[in-house]
Amino acid sequence: MKTLLSKISAAFLILVVMSATLFALTGCNTTAGMGKDIEAAGEAINEEAEEKKNY
């Protein structure tokens, strides 16, 4: 039979793993969103530069 301390330790470990997973998934979404924003900004700059060419 498990002791109370080992049950608490197991619950704490599960909580830590779930928290780490949540932060990792949130980070992935943030990074993907930031990449899309940077890409859109780069495309806008490129289009503006194409319009301003004098040749």
Backbone bond lengths (Angstrom), bond angles and torsions (degrees), N, CA, C in turn:
res aa  C-N    CA-C-N  psi(-1)  N-CA   C-N-CA  omega(-1)  CA-C   N-CA-C  phi
1 M - - - 1.452 - - 1.524 109.59 -
2 K 1.319 115.22 135.00 1.459 119.69 -179.25 1.520 110.73 -71.49
3 T 1.303 113.84 146.97 1.455 118.19 175.84 1.522 108.98 -84.15
4 L 1.298 115.73 165.48 1.462 121.33 -179.87 1.526 110.48 -61.62
5 L 1.325 116.62 -39.15 1.457 120.67 -179.58 1.528 111.57 -63.68
6 S 1.318 117.91 -41.08 1.464 119.69 179.69 1.524 111.20 -69.99
7 K 1.327 118.25 -32.08 1.466 120.62 175.77 1.524 110.75 -66.82
8 I 1.331 116.10 -41.62 1.462 120.22 178.46 1.517 109.94 -65.83
9 S 1.330 117.03 -41.30 1.462 121.13 178.70 1.519 110.91 -62.13
10 A 1.310 118.11 -41.72 1.460 121.90 179.08 1.531 110.52 -64.91
11 A 1.320 117.26 -42.60 1.460 121.37 178.87 1.529 110.27 -64.43
12 F 1.319 117.04 -40.24 1.464 121.19 178.96 1.523 110.30 -65.38
13 L 1.305 117.41 -42.13 1.457 121.67 179.21 1.532 110.69 -62.34
14 I 1.315 117.05 -43.26 1.472 121.18 177.47 1.523 110.20 -61.43
15 L 1.331 117.12 -41.92 1.456 121.83 179.27 1.530 110.89 -63.02
16 V 1.319 116.86 -42.64 1.464 120.80 179.34 1.527 110.62 -64.38
17 V 1.324 117.58 -44.02 1.463 121.27 -179.83 1.524 110.56 -64.10
18 M 1.317 117.48 -42.62 1.460 120.77 179.30 1.526 111.05 -65.20
19 S 1.319 117.34 -39.80 1.466 121.12 178.48 1.521 110.77 -65.03
20 A 1.322 117.21 -43.55 1.462 120.90 178.87 1.524 110.71 -62.36
21 T 1.321 116.75 -40.48 1.462 120.99 178.43 1.526 110.65 -63.52
22 L 1.322 116.50 -42.87 1.460 121.02 178.82 1.526 111.18 -60.86
23 F 1.329 116.71 -46.65 1.462 119.93 179.31 1.521 111.36 -63.71
24 A 1.311 117.93 -38.89 1.464 121.39 -179.92 1.525 110.57 -64.75
25 L 1.324 116.93 -44.61 1.460 120.12 -179.93 1.521 111.64 -66.49
26 T 1.306 116.69 -39.73 1.459 120.88 177.88 1.520 109.98 -63.75
27 G 1.321 116.74 -41.27 1.461 121.11 178.59 1.514 111.60 -62.84
28 C 1.315 116.96 -39.60 1.467 120.28 179.62 1.521 110.78 -63.20
29 N 1.319 116.84 -44.22 1.468 120.03 180.00 1.518 110.89 -65.30
30 T 1.326 116.59 -39.29 1.465 120.06 179.67 1.516 110.26 -65.38
31 T 1.313 117.24 -44.23 1.455 121.05 -179.73 1.522 111.22 -64.42
32 A 1.307 117.14 -41.53 1.467 120.58 178.62 1.524 110.50 -63.74
33 G 1.312 116.83 -42.91 1.469 120.99 178.92 1.511 111.91 -64.47
34 M 1.332 116.50 -40.43 1.452 120.68 178.96 1.529 109.81 -65.29
35 G 1.314 117.32 -39.64 1.462 121.03 178.08 1.518 111.71 -61.72
36 K 1.322 116.89 -40.66 1.465 120.35 178.31 1.520 110.91 -65.91
37 D 1.345 116.90 -39.61 1.465 120.16 178.91 1.522 111.13 -64.50
38 I 1.329 116.60 -43.61 1.462 120.29 179.64 1.521 110.46 -64.69
39 E 1.321 116.36 -40.32 1.469 120.14 178.13 1.529 110.83 -62.30
40 A 1.324 117.17 -43.51 1.465 120.87 179.85 1.526 110.65 -63.82
41 A 1.337 116.76 -40.16 1.464 119.98 178.36 1.529 110.27 -64.76
42 G 1.317 116.83 -41.88 1.464 120.86 178.76 1.516 111.76 -62.95
43 E 1.308 117.51 -40.24 1.462 121.23 178.58 1.532 110.78 -65.66
44 A 1.331 116.53 -39.72 1.466 120.05 178.97 1.527 110.51 -64.53
45 I 1.323 116.58 -41.57 1.464 120.28 178.11 1.519 110.26 -64.25
46 N 1.312 116.41 -42.86 1.465 121.15 -179.94 1.527 111.09 -62.70
47 E 1.309 117.77 -43.58 1.463 121.29 179.43 1.522 110.73 -63.98
48 E 1.331 116.79 -41.59 1.466 120.48 179.19 1.526 110.35 -65.14
49 A 1.314 117.24 -39.76 1.463 120.90 179.04 1.523 110.52 -65.29
50 E 1.326 117.62 -39.20 1.471 120.89 178.18 1.523 110.71 -62.82
51 E 1.326 116.90 -38.13 1.470 120.63 179.79 1.524 112.44 -68.63
52 K 1.324 117.72 -29.06 1.463 122.15 -174.65 1.527 113.34 -91.24
53 K 1.320 118.40 -2.33 1.463 120.28 179.34 1.531 109.84 -63.18
54 N 1.327 115.12 141.52 1.469 120.54 -177.37 1.517 112.81 -108.17
55 Y 1.296 119.68 17.75 1.468 119.37 -178.80 1.485 111.37 -122.13
